[in-house]
Amino acid sequence: MTSEDPSQKPSETEGSERLTDELGGRTNPKVPDSNNITSKPPRDWYEYTMLIVQSLGVIFLIAYTTFAALMWCEMRKTNKLTGDALELNRKLIKGSYAAVIVADIGFDGKSASVNVVFVNRGKMITTTTANYEITQESLPDQKALYPAIRRTDIKNFFVRENEGPNHYEHLDTFAKRDFELYKNSREIIRVSGNFQYDDGFGETVIEPFCLISRAYAQAFRCEDIVHELSMFSH
């Protein structure tokens, strides 16, 4: 019986290495120790707190934006109402105190004098500038009998209501025969032109006018001549 040399007895370690080499360097995977597996910790409380704060911030921002929009709409509505009230008040004051100039004429057949007058029906102080012409015409054809008398840049200064200066103009062409025709509505005196003035509230008013004097009747507007003639014919 031969004795085995202890040095030649393969060790368990060498056997394991040889087995590893024979299997192509593959080793059995290690099974993790169940005692070393730890569960994933829950979300940190700080993150939840930040999420809640951010959500509240978004909600607050939406609420604030909505409130600001509503306030802006309300302010706009209030400003419009205030503006309308001020404009209405201005119109009421203007209607009561603004200067209102009207033109009127008169004619004295005996002296052959035409009087052109501008009267302030309002209360504000103002100045007018007028341009007009005076014509002597026949009826019913309304034909000018003589060249017109023209007057330009006639200025008037008003300091009170229902008052205005007179502007007399003598008609050299108006004879005794014309006077008889005038009394019988066969001749008329026509004054036409325009005037302008400041109403006292910063607005310049330009007014055209055309007035006719017939048979000592009250002066009437030129556009009413057809009506006046129809009444005279009856």
Summary of the structure (lengths in Angstrom):
residues: 234
radius of gyration: 54.8
end to end distance: 177.4
largest distance: 188.6
contacts: 546
relative contact order: 0.11
helix: 38%
strand: 30%
